[in-house]
């Protein structure tokens, strides 16, 4: 989706994606704005990579069991009870 610039979300009761489990956006160099405001408790995997123009705030974490990892142009969501991060990834305070 090389030309995608903005993601527009409808207002939905219960959140944008109440049952979302996987979220992955890759190689969208023109994407600048709009990510979901918060992530549902059902989320298992969230990754954004190769989106160098993205200026949107990252979604609120679904609970204290999650944390963000940031590695250059890549942002990953992880649970504390999962495997340790790959070498080179840093814990991030982006919320």
C-alpha positions as CSV (number, residue, x, y, z in Angstrom):
1,X,0.0,0.0,0.0
2,X,2.6,2.4,-1.1
3,X,0.2,5.4,-1.6
4,X,-1.8,5.0,1.7
5,X,-1.6,8.3,3.6
6,X,-4.3,8.3,6.3
7,X,-6.4,5.7,8.0
8,X,-9.9,7.0,9.0
9,X,-11.7,5.1,11.7
10,X,-15.5,5.2,12.2
11,X,-16.8,5.8,15.7
12,X,-17.9,2.3,16.9
13,X,-19.4,1.3,20.2
14,X,-16.9,-0.9,22.1
15,X,-13.8,0.4,20.3
16,X,-12.6,0.3,16.7
17,X,-11.8,-3.5,16.7
18,X,-13.1,-5.1,19.9
19,X,-12.0,-8.7,18.9
20,X,-8.8,-7.9,17.0
21,X,-6.0,-10.4,17.6
22,X,-3.4,-9.6,14.8
23,X,-2.4,-6.1,13.6
24,X,0.4,-5.6,11.1
25,X,1.2,-2.7,8.8
26,X,4.3,-2.9,6.7
27,X,5.9,-0.9,3.9
28,X,3.5,2.1,3.8
29,X,6.0,4.9,3.3
30,X,3.4,7.7,2.9
31,X,1.2,6.7,5.9
32,X,1.3,9.7,8.3
33,X,-1.7,9.7,10.6
34,X,-4.3,7.7,12.5
35,X,-3.8,4.4,14.3
36,X,-6.4,2.9,16.6
37,X,-6.6,5.0,19.8
38,X,-6.4,1.9,22.0
39,X,-5.9,-1.8,21.6
40,X,-8.5,-4.4,22.7
41,X,-7.6,-7.0,25.4
42,X,-7.9,-9.7,22.6
43,X,-4.7,-8.4,20.9
44,X,-1.9,-10.9,20.5
45,X,0.4,-9.4,17.9
46,X,0.9,-5.8,16.8
47,X,3.6,-4.7,14.5
48,X,4.3,-1.6,12.4
49,X,7.4,-1.5,10.2
50,X,8.8,0.4,7.2
51,X,6.4,3.4,7.7
52,X,9.0,6.2,8.0
53,X,6.4,9.0,7.7
54,X,4.2,7.8,10.5
55,X,3.6,10.6,13.0
56,X,0.6,9.1,14.8
57,X,0.7,8.3,18.5
58,X,0.8,4.6,19.2
59,X,-2.3,3.1,20.7
60,X,-2.9,2.8,24.4
61,X,-1.8,-0.6,25.8
62,X,-4.7,-3.0,26.6
63,X,-3.3,-3.8,30.1
64,X,-0.2,-3.6,32.2
65,X,0.8,-7.1,30.8
66,X,2.0,-5.4,27.6
67,X,4.9,-3.2,26.6
68,X,6.2,-1.6,23.4
69,X,9.5,-2.5,21.8
70,X,11.1,-0.1,19.3
71,X,13.9,-0.8,16.9
72,X,14.5,1.9,14.4
73,X,11.5,1.9,12.0
74,X,9.8,-1.0,13.7
75,X,7.3,-0.9,16.6
76,X,6.2,-4.2,18.3
77,X,3.8,-5.0,21.1
78,X,4.8,-7.7,23.5
79,X,3.4,-9.3,26.7
80,X,5.6,-9.6,29.7
81,X,5.0,-13.3,29.9
82,X,6.3,-14.0,26.4
83,X,9.8,-14.8,25.2
84,X,12.5,-12.1,25.8
85,X,13.0,-9.6,23.0
86,X,15.3,-10.3,20.1
87,X,18.8,-8.8,20.3
88,X,18.9,-5.2,19.3
89,X,15.3,-4.3,20.3
90,X,14.9,-1.8,23.1
91,X,12.1,-1.3,25.6
92,X,10.2,1.9,24.7
93,X,8.1,4.2,26.8
94,X,5.9,5.1,23.9
95,X,2.3,4.9,25.0
